[in-house]
Amino acid sequence: MPISEQTASAVREAVDEVRERIAAARNRGGHGQDVTLVAVTKTHGPEAVEAAWAAGVTDVGENRVQEAESKMAAVSVPVRWHLIGHLQRNKAKAALKFALVHGMDSERLAVALHDAAQAAGTTLDVLLQVNVSGEDTKSGVAPESVPALADRLHALPALRVRGAMTMAPFDASEQVLRTVFRGAREARQQLQAAGHPAEWLSMGMSGDYEVAVEEGATHVRLGTVLFGTRT
């Protein structure tokens, strides 16, 4: 789908600024990690995917399987698709269309994803979603449950646990943000200690991604700051 030069230019400028901010935050944080910019295109049309690609962004995130599938069919650019929202167990098979599933938020979902991947003869890259903030409105495994679950996930060989994901409270103070992001980093370390690859840490959105990068984020999920306010 063709994109207007105005849209392409605006997204390109936004991406350039975000990349500069990410680089500065990485230097401040001192973790030395590579950071993948995941452009979140939910509620935006396929042209947002095209604009992101034109701006040099190779990774695109969607919250809902159905919306992602419609965009996958509408665009030709070879982006890597990330599923970043909550996934129902009965949609586990659809997750195989994604390069990375960020929101594996329970052991039951892990089993469903494993069974779907195993049936398809493939291996699925996943992140364990950890509810560090403890908010009732957020999905995820409780931090204290991570070590035991990490051990049990070895029984699901069709899953490759690449790290942890978390979401910070909306409009949280910097102190709270850092506490949440450090909690996710600890969860990743626990996954590593259990023998999983767990090199990735998905955290940080448009309002808090710089703090997330300072705290070691390897994947930031940005929509509004790239494409404007969602409808």
DRENLOKE-28821 format. One line per field, with one value per residue: z, x, y of N, C-alpha, C in turn; residue in three letters. Coordinates in nm, 3 decimals. Layout:
residues N
n.pz = (Z  ...)
n.px = (X  ...)
n.py = (Y  ...)
ca.pz = (Z  ...)
ca.px = (X  ...)
ca.py = (Y  ...)
c.pz = (Z  ...)
c.px = (X  ...)
c.py = (Y  ...)
code = (Ala  ...)
***
This chain:
residues 231
n.pz = (0.000  -0.097  0.058  0.178  0.106  0.304  0.535  0.541  0.577  0.826  0.999  0.959  1.064  1.331  1.401  1.370  1.576  1.801  1.790  1.844  2.105  2.229  2.197  2.356  2.605  2.643  2.667  2.904  3.083  3.080  3.027  2.784  2.588  2.279  2.122  2.015  1.819  1.831  1.634  1.714  1.569  1.617  1.572  1.374  1.016  0.743  0.614  0.811  0.881  0.642  0.640  0.866  0.788  0.571  0.708  0.813  1.015  1.120  1.270  1.382  1.596  1.713  1.894  1.877  1.734  1.512  1.395  1.329  1.141  0.927  0.845  0.780  0.548  0.385  0.340  0.180  0.261  0.424  0.722  1.064  1.263  1.574  1.847  2.088  2.269  2.498  2.469  2.392  2.491  2.303  2.068  2.016  1.804  1.603  1.690  1.584  1.357  1.419  1.483  1.740  2.051  2.290  2.514  2.686  2.937  3.135  3.276  3.166  2.915  2.809  2.777  2.584  2.368  2.327  2.254  2.013  1.857  1.858  1.725  1.476  1.407  1.472  1.638  1.882  1.954  2.261  2.517  2.868  3.032  3.300  3.585  3.735  3.868  4.003  3.951  3.928  3.683  3.495  3.302  3.359  3.511  3.858  4.017  4.217  4.140  3.927  3.934  3.989  3.781  3.565  3.573  3.519  3.259  3.099  3.031  2.805  2.515  2.262  2.289  2.294  2.532  2.537  2.705  2.923  2.971  3.058  3.183  3.285  3.539  3.425  3.381  3.595  3.858  3.816  3.995  4.057  3.802  3.760  3.961  3.875  3.623  3.696  3.837  3.631  3.501  3.692  3.682  3.428  3.473  3.646  3.475  3.306  3.488  3.524  3.295  3.050  2.729  2.729  2.666  2.614  2.691  2.714  2.747  2.820  2.679  2.480  2.670  2.860  2.765  2.760  3.022  3.055  2.874  2.993  3.209  3.097  2.886  2.596  2.395  2.289  2.287  2.079  1.989  1.987  1.997  1.753  1.556  1.628  1.819  1.896  1.749)
n.px = (0.086  0.069  0.236  0.194  0.417  0.428  0.346  0.546  0.774  0.724  0.720  0.976  1.132  1.050  1.139  1.416  1.470  1.391  1.573  1.810  1.759  1.739  2.002  2.141  2.028  2.108  2.381  2.387  2.285  2.466  2.463  2.525  2.377  2.233  1.956  1.636  1.403  1.066  0.804  0.489  0.192  -0.076  -0.420  -0.355  -0.335  -0.227  -0.046  0.110  0.285  0.427  0.542  0.703  0.887  1.003  1.139  1.344  1.286  1.262  1.108  0.784  0.508  0.206  -0.103  -0.326  -0.422  -0.599  -0.604  -0.336  -0.308  -0.461  -0.308  -0.069  -0.149  -0.184  0.046  0.370  0.627  0.910  0.884  0.963  0.729  0.586  0.408  0.253  0.051  -0.204  -0.270  -0.515  -0.560  -0.684  -0.607  -0.356  -0.230  -0.223  -0.019  0.212  0.271  0.424  0.740  0.825  0.677  0.565  0.401  0.371  0.201  0.132  0.153  -0.028  -0.084  0.170  0.192  -0.006  0.098  0.335  0.232  0.106  0.323  0.480  0.313  0.323  0.577  0.785  0.981  0.907  0.977  0.966  0.873  0.867  0.605  0.608  0.449  0.554  0.480  0.253  -0.008  -0.360  -0.479  -0.301  -0.158  0.040  0.312  0.369  0.650  0.775  0.712  0.864  1.123  1.055  0.875  1.041  1.204  1.014  0.945  1.132  1.027  0.890  0.987  0.946  0.932  1.128  1.270  1.328  1.363  1.240  0.937  0.779  0.534  0.514  0.342  0.099  0.188  0.368  0.601  0.951  1.103  0.938  0.916  1.183  1.208  1.024  1.133  1.382  1.301  1.206  1.444  1.573  1.406  1.467  1.732  1.689  1.566  1.780  1.955  1.825  1.882  1.783  1.799  1.733  1.816  1.696  1.503  1.207  1.069  0.932  0.764  0.607  0.600  0.794  1.026  1.295  1.391  1.356  1.544  1.777  1.772  1.828  1.671  1.617  1.436  1.210  0.876  0.711  0.459  0.276  0.467  0.584  0.381  0.180  -0.116  -0.331  -0.641)
n.py = (-0.119  0.214  0.488  0.820  1.093  1.278  1.139  0.941  1.099  1.221  1.001  0.906  1.114  1.100  0.844  0.875  1.060  0.913  0.701  0.838  0.918  0.670  0.575  0.759  0.707  0.444  0.478  0.624  0.437  0.228  -0.047  -0.148  -0.281  -0.404  -0.246  -0.312  -0.153  -0.173  -0.108  -0.013  -0.075  -0.086  -0.014  0.162  0.189  -0.034  0.131  0.243  0.041  0.021  0.277  0.265  0.069  0.199  0.391  0.253  0.073  -0.252  -0.420  -0.491  -0.441  -0.588  -0.586  -0.749  -1.058  -1.082  -0.825  -0.801  -1.007  -0.912  -0.696  -0.821  -0.947  -0.732  -0.589  -0.578  -0.552  -0.699  -0.718  -0.810  -0.966  -0.896  -1.022  -0.852  -0.820  -0.947  -1.292  -1.526  -1.867  -2.029  -1.921  -1.994  -2.127  -1.935  -1.774  -1.869  -1.736  -1.523  -1.361  -1.326  -1.380  -1.173  -1.178  -1.413  -1.508  -1.688  -2.021  -2.199  -2.083  -2.107  -2.386  -2.427  -2.280  -2.421  -2.673  -2.610  -2.523  -2.754  -2.934  -2.823  -2.871  -2.695  -2.437  -2.196  -1.861  -1.697  -1.460  -1.435  -1.294  -1.078  -0.967  -0.726  -0.495  -0.568  -0.495  -0.533  -0.499  -0.579  -0.842  -1.138  -1.325  -1.362  -1.211  -1.367  -1.621  -1.688  -1.834  -2.111  -2.165  -2.124  -2.348  -2.547  -2.487  -2.608  -2.847  -2.802  -2.825  -2.713  -2.447  -2.154  -1.979  -1.656  -1.445  -1.185  -0.993  -0.687  -0.449  -0.119  0.077  0.312  0.650  0.647  0.736  0.819  0.674  0.455  0.343  0.262  0.070  -0.125  -0.196  -0.291  -0.510  -0.672  -0.719  -0.873  -1.096  -1.191  -1.264  -1.477  -1.656  -1.705  -1.822  -2.059  -2.188  -2.106  -1.930  -1.649  -1.377  -1.140  -0.842  -0.707  -0.405  -0.087  0.180  0.440  0.650  0.596  0.483  0.565  0.552  0.280  0.176  0.272  0.103  -0.138  -0.244  -0.441  -0.449  -0.211  -0.094  0.094  0.321  0.558  0.769  0.744  0.736  0.906  0.997  0.730  0.624)
ca.pz = (0.000  -0.104  0.170  0.136  0.143  0.432  0.640  0.544  0.632  0.969  1.071  0.951  1.161  1.465  1.422  1.390  1.709  1.899  1.790  1.914  2.249  2.274  2.207  2.473  2.726  2.656  2.719  3.046  3.164  3.092  3.011  2.658  2.511  2.155  2.148  1.900  1.817  1.779  1.602  1.746  1.468  1.647  1.536  1.254  0.899  0.686  0.573  0.922  0.867  0.528  0.679  0.958  0.708  0.492  0.801  0.859  1.126  1.066  1.364  1.401  1.700  1.714  2.017  1.849  1.623  1.395  1.331  1.270  1.022  0.817  0.796  0.715  0.414  0.308  0.315  0.115  0.319  0.507  0.863  1.163  1.338  1.717  1.916  2.215  2.356  2.561  2.375  2.447  2.462  2.182  1.950  2.024  1.672  1.527  1.738  1.506  1.248  1.472  1.511  1.885  2.133  2.411  2.625  2.745  3.071  3.229  3.241  3.077  2.780  2.765  2.732  2.459  2.264  2.302  2.181  1.876  1.788  1.842  1.620  1.348  1.385  1.477  1.770  1.893  2.045  2.352  2.636  2.983  3.083  3.447  3.640  3.843  3.943  4.082  3.922  3.888  3.544  3.406  3.297  3.384  3.621  3.974  4.021  4.306  4.076  3.809  3.939  3.977  3.647  3.473  3.572  3.455  3.116  3.028  2.985  2.683  2.428  2.140  2.321  2.323  2.622  2.501  2.804  3.001  2.930  3.161  3.158  3.405  3.557  3.345  3.452  3.720  3.883  3.770  4.095  4.036  3.674  3.777  4.043  3.789  3.519  3.760  3.868  3.508  3.477  3.785  3.629  3.317  3.532  3.700  3.359  3.262  3.589  3.506  3.175  2.927  2.662  2.803  2.648  2.580  2.794  2.646  2.841  2.776  2.575  2.439  2.781  2.958  2.702  2.789  3.152  3.033  2.811  3.097  3.299  3.028  2.785  2.463  2.302  2.333  2.208  2.064  1.892  1.985  1.969  1.612  1.463  1.680  1.909  1.835  1.752)
ca.px = (0.000  0.154  0.226  0.219  0.549  0.413  0.347  0.678  0.869  0.697  0.762  1.123  1.185  1.024  1.228  1.552  1.480  1.383  1.700  1.908  1.728  1.773  2.148  2.183  1.985  2.193  2.510  2.368  2.260  2.590  2.449  2.590  2.295  2.166  1.814  1.548  1.285  0.947  0.703  0.357  0.103  -0.217  -0.522  -0.312  -0.350  -0.107  0.051  0.203  0.388  0.509  0.619  0.808  0.988  1.073  1.225  1.450  1.242  1.237  1.027  0.653  0.432  0.060  -0.163  -0.432  -0.391  -0.682  -0.557  -0.205  -0.324  -0.511  -0.197  0.025  -0.200  -0.195  0.177  0.467  0.760  0.940  0.911  0.944  0.607  0.589  0.278  0.287  -0.065  -0.251  -0.312  -0.599  -0.502  -0.743  -0.546  -0.212  -0.179  -0.196  0.106  0.324  0.298  0.503  0.880  0.844  0.557  0.610  0.308  0.344  0.174  0.090  0.199  -0.129  -0.059  0.296  0.162  -0.082  0.192  0.425  0.162  0.085  0.452  0.521  0.229  0.366  0.715  0.868  1.013  0.855  1.048  0.870  0.918  0.780  0.554  0.615  0.373  0.638  0.409  0.147  -0.138  -0.464  -0.516  -0.196  -0.133  0.179  0.349  0.423  0.797  0.819  0.682  0.950  1.224  0.995  0.820  1.155  1.244  0.911  0.940  1.220  0.945  0.823  1.103  0.913  0.941  1.261  1.244  1.431  1.379  1.124  0.866  0.693  0.473  0.513  0.216  0.084  0.218  0.441  0.718  1.074  1.146  0.857  0.959  1.310  1.183  0.959  1.224  1.485  1.236  1.204  1.582  1.597  1.335  1.548  1.848  1.641  1.548  1.915  2.009  1.759  1.934  1.720  1.880  1.688  1.904  1.617  1.424  1.111  1.005  0.942  0.673  0.634  0.617  0.897  1.126  1.432  1.425  1.366  1.674  1.879  1.768  1.871  1.578  1.669  1.326  1.114  0.754  0.672  0.356  0.235  0.578  0.619  0.270  0.079  -0.218  -0.417  -0.784)
ca.py = (0.000  0.333  0.582  0.957  1.143  1.348  1.036  0.879  1.196  1.240  0.880  0.900  1.209  1.047  0.730  0.926  1.120  0.804  0.628  0.921  0.911  0.535  0.568  0.837  0.635  0.326  0.525  0.661  0.318  0.153  -0.193  -0.183  -0.374  -0.364  -0.218  -0.327  -0.067  -0.240  -0.008  -0.068  -0.018  -0.116  0.087  0.233  0.105  -0.095  0.232  0.265  -0.062  0.062  0.395  0.220  0.000  0.301  0.464  0.164  -0.012  -0.386  -0.497  -0.429  -0.509  -0.579  -0.638  -0.847  -1.147  -1.055  -0.702  -0.830  -1.090  -0.830  -0.616  -0.912  -0.973  -0.607  -0.528  -0.666  -0.535  -0.817  -0.688  -0.917  -0.935  -0.927  -1.021  -0.788  -0.813  -1.070  -1.395  -1.632  -1.998  -2.089  -1.859  -2.026  -2.166  -1.812  -1.714  -1.921  -1.641  -1.413  -1.389  -1.327  -1.358  -1.103  -1.185  -1.544  -1.456  -1.794  -2.154  -2.260  -2.034  -2.166  -2.521  -2.416  -2.237  -2.534  -2.779  -2.562  -2.525  -2.894  -2.993  -2.767  -2.910  -2.576  -2.384  -2.061  -1.771  -1.634  -1.389  -1.455  -1.168  -1.075  -0.855  -0.677  -0.390  -0.629  -0.435  -0.628  -0.477  -0.629  -0.985  -1.175  -1.413  -1.290  -1.226  -1.476  -1.748  -1.706  -1.942  -2.245  -2.178  -2.135  -2.489  -2.628  -2.457  -2.700  -2.958  -2.756  -2.802  -2.639  -2.305  -2.100  -1.867  -1.561  -1.340  -1.142  -0.873  -0.629  -0.319  -0.035  0.151  0.434  0.775  0.620  0.818  0.757  0.575  0.335  0.285  0.190  -0.049  -0.224  -0.243  -0.373  -0.638  -0.752  -0.761  -0.984  -1.213  -1.244  -1.332  -1.604  -1.744  -1.744  -1.914  -2.188  -2.249  -2.057  -1.827  -1.530  -1.262  -1.022  -0.776  -0.619  -0.314  0.051  0.225  0.578  0.743  0.558  0.396  0.604  0.492  0.135  0.149  0.292  -0.013  -0.259  -0.296  -0.476  -0.425  -0.110  -0.108  0.234  0.352  0.699  0.860  0.730  0.751  0.996  0.941  0.629  0.653)
c.pz = (0.000  0.016  0.118  0.182  0.276  0.549  0.654  0.609  0.782  1.049  1.070  1.052  1.304  1.498  1.448  1.530  1.817  1.905  1.862  2.066  2.307  2.294  2.330  2.602  2.749  2.713  2.867  3.133  3.183  3.078  2.878  2.566  2.375  2.186  2.017  1.917  1.752  1.758  1.621  1.658  1.497  1.628  1.422  1.136  0.849  0.645  0.685  0.917  0.754  0.566  0.774  0.881  0.628  0.578  0.860  0.977  1.071  1.152  1.394  1.503  1.686  1.842  1.991  1.725  1.497  1.321  1.264  1.141  0.903  0.760  0.727  0.570  0.324  0.274  0.254  0.176  0.422  0.651  0.947  1.251  1.481  1.770  2.058  2.313  2.419  2.455  2.447  2.403  2.334  2.053  1.941  1.887  1.590  1.568  1.656  1.389  1.290  1.501  1.661  1.953  2.266  2.533  2.674  2.895  3.173  3.184  3.147  2.934  2.725  2.710  2.598  2.344  2.227  2.217  2.035  1.796  1.760  1.730  1.482  1.316  1.387  1.621  1.773  1.994  2.129  2.460  2.748  3.035  3.235  3.495  3.762  3.930  4.032  4.058  3.875  3.741  3.446  3.416  3.336  3.506  3.736  3.982  4.106  4.246  3.963  3.824  3.921  3.837  3.545  3.462  3.496  3.304  3.035  2.977  2.856  2.578  2.299  2.164  2.346  2.404  2.607  2.601  2.872  2.942  3.048  3.112  3.289  3.419  3.474  3.433  3.586  3.733  3.832  3.868  4.079  3.907  3.692  3.860  3.959  3.688  3.577  3.799  3.747  3.476  3.568  3.737  3.513  3.371  3.590  3.588  3.309  3.359  3.576  3.375  3.045  2.861  2.724  2.791  2.630  2.696  2.726  2.749  2.792  2.660  2.554  2.554  2.873  2.898  2.735  2.924  3.136  2.971  2.911  3.189  3.226  2.924  2.656  2.356  2.363  2.234  2.193  1.954  1.881  1.945  1.822  1.519  1.509  1.764  1.834  1.847  1.822)
c.px = (0.089  0.131  0.257  0.357  0.543  0.419  0.486  0.780  0.851  0.746  0.914  1.186  1.167  1.118  1.371  1.570  1.479  1.515  1.810  1.885  1.763  1.925  2.199  2.147  2.071  2.329  2.499  2.355  2.382  2.579  2.508  2.508  2.255  2.018  1.737  1.426  1.170  0.839  0.564  0.253  -0.044  -0.303  -0.477  -0.320  -0.219  -0.002  0.150  0.317  0.484  0.599  0.732  0.922  1.071  1.168  1.336  1.415  1.201  1.146  0.898  0.574  0.283  0.007  -0.260  -0.399  -0.468  -0.636  -0.422  -0.220  -0.373  -0.398  -0.091  -0.017  -0.193  -0.060  0.272  0.606  0.787  0.976  0.901  0.826  0.621  0.446  0.303  0.171  -0.099  -0.303  -0.397  -0.544  -0.558  -0.689  -0.397  -0.154  -0.143  -0.065  0.226  0.358  0.392  0.646  0.905  0.712  0.602  0.527  0.273  0.327  0.127  0.148  0.100  -0.112  0.070  0.273  0.089  0.010  0.288  0.355  0.137  0.214  0.498  0.443  0.271  0.511  0.812  0.899  0.971  0.935  0.946  0.944  0.818  0.735  0.545  0.543  0.447  0.563  0.299  0.008  -0.238  -0.499  -0.413  -0.183  0.012  0.196  0.402  0.574  0.844  0.795  0.779  1.049  1.165  0.940  0.932  1.202  1.142  0.904  1.035  1.143  0.871  0.929  1.073  0.909  1.087  1.238  1.357  1.449  1.248  1.064  0.788  0.637  0.470  0.377  0.216  0.110  0.289  0.558  0.843  1.121  1.070  0.896  1.086  1.293  1.121  1.057  1.337  1.429  1.231  1.345  1.619  1.528  1.412  1.670  1.809  1.616  1.683  1.975  1.949  1.800  1.868  1.810  1.858  1.781  1.828  1.532  1.335  1.039  1.029  0.848  0.696  0.663  0.733  1.015  1.269  1.478  1.442  1.501  1.787  1.886  1.793  1.778  1.652  1.563  1.234  0.998  0.690  0.569  0.330  0.347  0.622  0.507  0.163  -0.023  -0.307  -0.563  -0.859)
c.py = (0.124  0.424  0.722  1.001  1.215  1.250  0.976  0.971  1.214  1.120  0.870  0.994  1.158  0.931  0.777  0.983  1.011  0.728  0.707  0.913  0.774  0.524  0.643  0.765  0.512  0.365  0.562  0.537  0.231  0.003  -0.240  -0.273  -0.316  -0.345  -0.227  -0.238  -0.145  -0.134  -0.069  0.001  -0.045  0.008  0.179  0.136  0.046  0.008  0.265  0.164  -0.023  0.181  0.356  0.154  0.101  0.382  0.377  0.076  -0.147  -0.471  -0.421  -0.511  -0.484  -0.642  -0.753  -0.926  -1.108  -0.930  -0.724  -0.909  -1.009  -0.743  -0.702  -0.937  -0.850  -0.545  -0.630  -0.655  -0.645  -0.784  -0.815  -0.877  -0.984  -0.924  -0.971  -0.783  -0.948  -1.166  -1.500  -1.768  -2.059  -2.026  -1.895  -2.060  -2.042  -1.747  -1.759  -1.831  -1.530  -1.456  -1.400  -1.297  -1.299  -1.138  -1.325  -1.523  -1.560  -1.927  -2.223  -2.212  -2.092  -2.307  -2.517  -2.374  -2.350  -2.640  -2.738  -2.567  -2.668  -2.962  -2.945  -2.802  -2.793  -2.539  -2.237  -1.981  -1.696  -1.556  -1.417  -1.319  -1.174  -0.949  -0.800  -0.577  -0.446  -0.572  -0.542  -0.617  -0.532  -0.781  -1.012  -1.262  -1.326  -1.314  -1.344  -1.614  -1.782  -1.822  -2.082  -2.267  -2.194  -2.278  -2.573  -2.605  -2.545  -2.822  -2.924  -2.722  -2.726  -2.488  -2.268  -1.974  -1.766  -1.449  -1.308  -1.015  -0.820  -0.497  -0.243  0.033  0.278  0.557  0.753  0.717  0.745  0.650  0.444  0.265  0.203  0.064  -0.161  -0.282  -0.327  -0.509  -0.730  -0.803  -0.878  -1.111  -1.275  -1.319  -1.469  -1.704  -1.794  -1.847  -2.054  -2.256  -2.208  -1.951  -1.690  -1.409  -1.132  -0.972  -0.673  -0.535  -0.172  0.079  0.376  0.672  0.714  0.481  0.436  0.549  0.341  0.098  0.168  0.170  -0.145  -0.316  -0.328  -0.457  -0.319  -0.110  0.031  0.253  0.500  0.792  0.852  0.772  0.849  0.923  0.844  0.670  0.542)
code = (Met  Pro  Ile  Ser  Glu  Gln  Thr  Ala  Ser  Ala  Val  Arg  Glu  Ala  Val  Asp  Glu  Val  Arg  Glu  Arg  Ile  Ala  Ala  Ala  Arg  Asn  Arg  Gly  Gly  His  Gly  Gln  Asp  Val  Thr  Leu  Val  Ala  Val  Thr  Lys  Thr  His  Gly  Pro  Glu  Ala  Val  Glu  Ala  Ala  Trp  Ala  Ala  Gly  Val  Thr  Asp  Val  Gly  Glu  Asn  Arg  Val  Gln  Glu  Ala  Glu  Ser  Lys  Met  Ala  Ala  Val  Ser  Val  Pro  Val  Arg  Trp  His  Leu  Ile  Gly  His  Leu  Gln  Arg  Asn  Lys  Ala  Lys  Ala  Ala  Leu  Lys  Phe  Ala  Leu  Val  His  Gly  Met  Asp  Ser  Glu  Arg  Leu  Ala  Val  Ala  Leu  His  Asp  Ala  Ala  Gln  Ala  Ala  Gly  Thr  Thr  Leu  Asp  Val  Leu  Leu  Gln  Val  Asn  Val  Ser  Gly  Glu  Asp  Thr  Lys  Ser  Gly  Val  Ala  Pro  Glu  Ser  Val  Pro  Ala  Leu  Ala  Asp  Arg  Leu  His  Ala  Leu  Pro  Ala  Leu  Arg  Val  Arg  Gly  Ala  Met  Thr  Met  Ala  Pro  Phe  Asp  Ala  Ser  Glu  Gln  Val  Leu  Arg  Thr  Val  Phe  Arg  Gly  Ala  Arg  Glu  Ala  Arg  Gln  Gln  Leu  Gln  Ala  Ala  Gly  His  Pro  Ala  Glu  Trp  Leu  Ser  Met  Gly  Met  Ser  Gly  Asp  Tyr  Glu  Val  Ala  Val  Glu  Glu  Gly  Ala  Thr  His  Val  Arg  Leu  Gly  Thr  Val  Leu  Phe  Gly  Thr  Arg  Thr)
***
